[in-house]
């Protein structure tokens, strides 16, 4: 894994997802929901300002509320059009390394 730029916080990269696609990231995430096998919705970043990120990783033995250290690659955002016609982007991180944290 290449060096991760610590200035690329979850809050920063979600502000301009197309620009940061392909960036190597490192975040602490709390499992908010196991969406399906291989995909979670996590609250990632600092506890004071967590950001919703979808994280592609093995979901066996994970539980809601569990904290993880995730090293991964920010993938191209997935666009969706809301009811007002505005394009909304969803952030996906493909995990390369995951470590379960205690607590």
C-alpha positions in Angstrom: 0.0 0.0 0.0 1.3 3.4 -0.9 1.7 6.1 1.6 -1.6 7.5 2.8 -1.9 11.3 3.0 -3.3 12.0 6.5 -4.8 15.3 5.2 -7.2 13.4 3.1 -9.8 13.0 5.8 -13.1 11.3 5.2 -14.8 14.7 5.3 -12.4 16.2 2.8 -12.6 13.4 0.2 -16.4 13.2 0.3 -16.5 16.9 -0.5 -15.1 16.1 -4.0 -15.4 12.4 -4.7 -14.6 12.4 -8.4 -11.3 14.3 -7.7 -10.2 11.8 -5.0 -11.1 8.6 -6.8 -8.2 6.2 -6.7 -6.7 7.8 -3.6 -5.3 5.5 -0.9 -7.1 6.2 2.4 -6.9 5.1 6.0 -9.9 5.6 8.3 -11.3 4.3 11.6 -14.9 3.2 10.9 -17.8 2.0 13.0 -20.0 -0.5 11.3 -23.4 1.2 11.0 -25.1 -1.4 8.8 -24.1 -4.6 7.0 -25.7 -3.9 3.6 -25.0 -7.2 2.1 -22.2 -9.8 2.0 -19.0 -7.9 1.2 -20.4 -4.4 1.9 -20.9 -2.3 5.0 -22.1 1.3 5.6 -19.6 2.7 8.0 -19.4 5.9 10.0 -15.8 6.8 9.2 -13.4 9.5 10.3 -13.1 11.3 13.6 -15.8 10.6 16.2 -16.7 14.2 16.3 -17.5 14.3 12.5 -18.1 10.8 11.1 -18.9 10.5 7.4 -21.0 7.8 5.8 -18.8 5.6 3.5 -19.7 2.3 1.9 -16.8 -0.1 2.5 -16.2 -3.2 0.4 -14.7 -5.9 2.7 -15.3 -9.4 4.0 -18.3 -9.1 6.3 -18.1 -12.5 8.0 -17.8 -12.1 11.8 -18.6 -8.4 11.7 -21.3 -6.9 13.8 -23.1 -3.5 13.9 -21.3 -1.1 16.2 -17.9 -2.8 15.7 -14.9 -0.4 15.1 -12.4 -1.1 12.3 -9.2 0.4 11.0 -9.6 0.4 7.2 -6.8 0.9 4.7 -8.1 1.0 1.2 -8.7 2.8 -2.1 -11.4 5.3 -2.8 -13.3 4.1 -5.8 -15.1 6.1 -8.4 -18.3 7.5 -6.8 -21.7 6.0 -7.7 -24.1 8.7 -8.8 -27.8 8.8 -8.0 -30.4 11.4 -8.9 -32.6 12.5 -6.0 -36.3 13.4 -6.4 -35.4 17.1 -7.1 -33.1 16.1 -10.0 -29.9 16.7 -8.2 -27.0 14.3 -8.6 -25.9 12.7 -5.3 -22.6 10.7 -5.1 -22.0 7.8 -2.9 -18.5 7.1 -1.6 -17.1 3.5 -1.8 -13.8 2.4 -0.4 -12.4 -1.0 -1.5 -10.6 -2.3 1.7 -7.1 -3.6 1.2 -6.4 -4.2 4.9 -8.9 -4.3 7.8 -8.1 -4.5 11.5 -10.8 -5.0 14.2 -10.3 -2.5 17.0 -11.2 -3.3 20.6 -13.8 -1.3 22.4 
